[in-house]
Amino acid sequence: QDLERTLAEGRGRLDPETVRVLEQNLETIDKAIAQSRQALESDPGNIFLNSHLISARQRKLALLRRATALTTGS
């Protein structure tokens, strides 16, 4: 949540096209996370679904870290 807040605060320092692509990618990842969670409700012990959820969350975290680095100059 901190990374999302930092990105939201710094988005004005990014090119509008970059913001559009970031938002599109985050939306895609969020959909994958939601779908994985929904599937896990029916099959909580499914190793593949658990791995997919973990992977999607890691991708989101990595994207947010890279994006916030762009906004803060880090």
N, C-alpha and C positions, 0 to 999 in steps of 0.2 A: 504494500500500500504506500509505503514511503517513496518507492521508486515511481509509482504511478503519479503521486502528488508532485514530485520533483519534475517529472516530464510535463505534467499539465502546467506547472508554473513557468517552465522554460520553453514551451512550444513556440512562443513568439520569436525566439532566437533562431528557429529553424526555417528552412525554405518550405513554403507551403506544399510543394510536391513531396518533400521528405515526410512532412506531417501526415499527408494523405496516405502514403505507403505504410508508414508506421501504424496508423490507425487501422488500415485494412488488414495488416498482418496480425495485429493484436486481436482484432475481431475474429479472425480465422482461428487463432489459437484459443481464444475464449470459447468459441463454439466447440472445438475439439475437447476442451476440458469439461464443458457442460455435458456433452454427449457421453464422455467416459464416465462421469459421475452418475448419469442416468442409467447407463448400462450396468454399472456396479451395484446399483440398488437391487437389480434383479439377480445378479450373480457376484456377490461380494468377494468370493474366493478366487475369482478368475485372475490368474497370474498375468495373462496378456493384457487384460483391461487395466489392472493395477499398474503394469509397466507403461502402458500407453498414457495413463493419467500422469504418472511421474515425469515421463518424457515431455509431455505437453507443458507441464508446469515449469520444467527446467528451460524449455525453449522460450517461454514467456519471460522468465526471469533474465535470461541471457539477452533477449531483445530489449527489455527495459533497461538493463545495465548499459548496453551500448548506446541506447537512445538518450539516456540521462547524461552519459559522458559527453555526448554531442552538445547538450544544452548547457552544461557547466564548464565545458572546456577541459575536462579531466582526461 
